[in-house]
Amino acid sequence: MSLVAALLAGSSSRVDVARSITDRRTTVTTVACVGVCALVLVAPFEAVQPIVRLPGQSLSTVEAALVAVLGAWTAALVAARAWPAWRAPLTFPWLAVLVAMLLAALAAPAYQANAIHMVGRMSLAFGVYLLAVNGVSTTGQMRAALGAAAAAGGVVASLAVLEYAGVDWVLRLLSAFRAWVAFVGSQVRASGPLQYPTIASMFLEIAYAFAVGLMLMAIDRRGRTAAIAWGAVAAVITQGIVFSFTRSGLITVAATLTVVGALRYRRTGVDGGSVALAIVAVVFAAQVLSSRSTEDLRLRLSTETMEAWFRADIDAPRQLELATASRTTVPVRLRNAGGATWDSSAPQPITLSYHWLLADEDTVVVWEGLRTAFPVRIFPGATIAVDAHVEAPPEPGQYRLMWDLEQRHRLWFSTEPEVPLQVTRVAVSGPPAGPLPKPFRMPLPQNTVRPGRFVLWRAAAGLLADRPLLGVGPDNYRLLYGDEAGLATFDRRVHANNMYLEMVVGGGLVGGAAFAWLCWAAARQLARAVRRGPGAPLDSAAAALAAATVAIGLHGLVDSFLSFTATYILIAVTLGLTSASLALTGTHAHRI
């Protein structure tokens, strides 16, 4: 073989090796990108029943999908004999959070297993972040990831709309993903397949920012059909947010339109994209104003909880004498001392009723009393006199007649927080009326415990003061706040209602400092992404990612959602896509 031929053969061999390495790396990137898209599509659909149950731990359907996706990506890396791009802008702050939270979990005074499980969730979220960083190396992959999240938001919002409409088959379907339909007053707070309306809203807020960004990317490419389609998806998503009746969701949608609109105007001035944003904003305003009555919107936006919605001052006789099983009417005067109108003709009517209690203890012997409808609507502050229909118990004896109002299938006024008993003492005489009913005794239901945010935040401050260095362990606040707040009973699913406070209480000052570093690094990379956009398509993507990050930061001031699989996955994807957009700067960002 001649020297020239040998050199050519060696050069060809090196080219083949380089091409093989490039192909393997492309395969790894494709696996990561497909994994990101798959995760955001399945994230909202976490079944109530876990796949695996272990003592104190469980593995849900979405967590299993997450492990499978990360496993497939790891297998692709091993097959390609490649390392992932792990030195991303948020890597070291995130690792610092994991180390701090692990120390806090190991030092937790109680519920150590729960705290360690939460550290595991944070570790999986870091894996999702790296997956997103490594899965987006072209504009087309960025568009695919944003599109998958926006499409998932569209599906979730559609289910929320159908849930709000009370479609029976949808309600049966959604029961596989959450236990009940949430209400505030008479109003449904739709959550679709997510566990709670606030969690659904946070997921949809991020998806909304992505849908708006995709609409602008389509306009930049002069893709009219795609722009209209993504605009329609954005409108569906905002309808889902509106039907979740989440106040923070309404604020962050407005913030998204403000952030994206300002960045768009800075880059292009008034153009087709600006007009499209204005149309989307008008649609959103119309959805909010047409979604509920003026009173419902006023109450929801002006009060933190609904304690003040349902209150009644009742003036009834102090004593009565009745015959067994007799029916009569009792003159009662009522004043609407709450903020909601009483309407007996509404789909969920409010009516006057009562319960029969033993004379000397808070034990119910007859819970379901006759209902008395109001002839007119009773507005807040108004007074009405009615003749209440009453049926006496079938057994003679001394009783208390406890007056109450019911909103059908929603609530009894007497179970609202801090409502005093309003009773009439009744002597029932005469022979037992017919066959005795099946014995019925039950304790008087306890008043609902619905602590407001200030109560929750004071409890968090108290827990942190007790353990300032390493806190009580991640995700342990919900298990400990009741005792700190002095609540006899409390809901162990309730978090601190502040993402930042939740992290500080869980990890102490050490964990809080690490989380502050992560937040600062996320803000810094976001500023760089917005400032260094390499071209129109990625400028719109960067604006969408900026709006999504702002939504997370704002909503995090009044809610906590890092322990929920659907939201921590989408938050990690958002941060990862922002890091990936920086990597695209100055590279082949024009590739589709």
QUINORUR-V7736 format. One record per backbone hydrogen bond with DSSP energy under -1.0 kcal/mol. NH is the residue of the N-H (numbers start at 1). CO is the residue of the C=O. If there is no record, write none. Layout:
((NH | CO) (NH | CO))
This chain:
((6 | 2) (7 | 3) (8 | 4) (9 | 5) (10 | 6) (11 | 7) (12 | 8) (13 | 9) (14 | 10) (15 | 11) (16 | 12) (17 | 13) (18 | 14) (19 | 15) (20 | 16) (21 | 17) (22 | 18) (23 | 19) (24 | 20) (25 | 21) (26 | 22) (27 | 23) (28 | 24) (29 | 25) (30 | 26) (31 | 27) (32 | 28) (33 | 29) (34 | 30) (35 | 31) (36 | 32) (37 | 33) (38 | 34) (39 | 35) (40 | 36) (41 | 37) (42 | 38) (43 | 39) (45 | 42) (48 | 176) (51 | 59) (52 | 59) (54 | 57) (57 | 54) (59 | 52) (64 | 60) (65 | 61) (66 | 62) (67 | 63) (68 | 64) (69 | 65) (70 | 66) (71 | 67) (72 | 68) (73 | 69) (74 | 70) (75 | 71) (76 | 72) (77 | 73) (78 | 74) (79 | 75) (80 | 76) (82 | 77) (86 | 84) (88 | 86) (91 | 88) (94 | 90) (95 | 91) (96 | 92) (97 | 93) (98 | 94) (99 | 95) (100 | 96) (101 | 97) (102 | 98) (103 | 99) (104 | 100) (105 | 101) (106 | 102) (107 | 103) (115 | 111) (116 | 112) (117 | 113) (118 | 114) (119 | 115) (120 | 116) (121 | 117) (122 | 118) (123 | 119) (124 | 120) (125 | 121) (126 | 122) (127 | 123) (128 | 124) (129 | 125) (130 | 126) (131 | 127) (132 | 128) (133 | 129) (134 | 130) (135 | 131) (139 | 591) (140 | 591) (142 | 138) (143 | 139) (144 | 140) (145 | 141) (146 | 142) (147 | 143) (148 | 144) (149 | 145) (150 | 146) (151 | 147) (152 | 148) (153 | 149) (154 | 150) (155 | 151) (156 | 152) (157 | 153) (158 | 154) (159 | 155) (160 | 156) (161 | 157) (162 | 158) (163 | 159) (164 | 160) (165 | 161) (166 | 163) (167 | 162) (171 | 167) (172 | 168) (173 | 169) (174 | 170) (175 | 171) (176 | 173) (177 | 174) (178 | 174) (184 | 187) (187 | 184) (189 | 182) (190 | 243) (194 | 191) (200 | 196) (201 | 197) (202 | 198) (203 | 199) (204 | 200) (205 | 201) (206 | 202) (207 | 203) (208 | 204) (209 | 205) (210 | 206) (211 | 207) (212 | 208) (213 | 209) (214 | 210) (215 | 211) (216 | 212) (217 | 213) (218 | 214) (219 | 215) (220 | 216) (221 | 217) (222 | 219) (223 | 218) (224 | 222) (227 | 223) (228 | 224) (229 | 225) (230 | 226) (231 | 227) (232 | 228) (233 | 229) (234 | 230) (235 | 231) (236 | 232) (237 | 233) (238 | 234) (239 | 235) (240 | 236) (241 | 237) (242 | 238) (243 | 239) (244 | 240) (245 | 242) (250 | 246) (251 | 247) (252 | 248) (253 | 249) (254 | 250) (255 | 251) (256 | 252) (257 | 253) (258 | 254) (259 | 255) (260 | 256) (261 | 257) (262 | 258) (263 | 259) (264 | 260) (265 | 261) (266 | 262) (267 | 263) (268 | 264) (269 | 265) (275 | 271) (276 | 272) (277 | 273) (278 | 274) (279 | 275) (280 | 276) (281 | 277) (282 | 278) (283 | 279) (284 | 280) (285 | 281) (286 | 282) (287 | 283) (288 | 284) (289 | 285) (290 | 286) (297 | 293) (298 | 294) (299 | 295) (300 | 296) (301 | 297) (302 | 298) (303 | 299) (309 | 306) (313 | 335) (315 | 333) (320 | 425) (322 | 427) (324 | 429) (325 | 393) (326 | 323) (328 | 390) (330 | 388) (332 | 386) (333 | 315) (334 | 384) (335 | 313) (336 | 382) (337 | 311) (337 | 335) (339 | 308) (340 | 309) (342 | 378) (350 | 343) (351 | 406) (352 | 372) (353 | 404) (355 | 402) (356 | 366) (357 | 400) (358 | 363) (363 | 361) (364 | 442) (365 | 356) (366 | 356) (372 | 352) (378 | 342) (381 | 336) (382 | 379) (384 | 334) (386 | 332) (388 | 330) (390 | 328) (392 | 326) (397 | 428) (399 | 426) (400 | 357) (401 | 424) (402 | 355) (403 | 422) (404 | 353) (406 | 351) (407 | 411) (408 | 349) (410 | 407) (411 | 407) (413 | 405) (415 | 412) (416 | 413) (419 | 416) (424 | 401) (425 | 318) (426 | 399) (427 | 320) (428 | 397) (429 | 322) (433 | 394) (434 | 432) (442 | 364) (444 | 362) (448 | 415) (456 | 452) (457 | 453) (458 | 454) (459 | 455) (460 | 456) (461 | 457) (462 | 458) (463 | 459) (464 | 460) (465 | 461) (466 | 462) (467 | 463) (471 | 467) (472 | 505) (473 | 506) (476 | 473) (480 | 477) (481 | 477) (484 | 480) (485 | 481) (487 | 482) (494 | 491) (499 | 556) (499 | 559) (502 | 498) (503 | 499) (504 | 500) (505 | 501) (506 | 502) (507 | 503) (508 | 504) (509 | 468) (510 | 469) (511 | 507) (512 | 508) (513 | 509) (514 | 510) (515 | 511) (516 | 512) (517 | 513) (518 | 514) (519 | 515) (520 | 516) (521 | 517) (522 | 518) (523 | 519) (524 | 520) (525 | 521) (526 | 522) (527 | 523) (528 | 524) (529 | 525) (530 | 526) (531 | 527) (532 | 528) (539 | 535) (540 | 536) (541 | 537) (542 | 538) (543 | 539) (544 | 540) (545 | 541) (546 | 542) (547 | 543) (548 | 544) (549 | 545) (550 | 546) (551 | 547) (552 | 548) (553 | 549) (554 | 550) (555 | 551) (556 | 552) (557 | 554) (558 | 555) (559 | 555) (564 | 561) (568 | 564) (569 | 565) (570 | 566) (571 | 567) (572 | 568) (573 | 569) (574 | 570) (575 | 571) (576 | 572) (577 | 573) (578 | 574) (579 | 575) (580 | 576) (581 | 577) (582 | 578) (583 | 579) (584 | 580) (587 | 584) (589 | 587) (591 | 588))
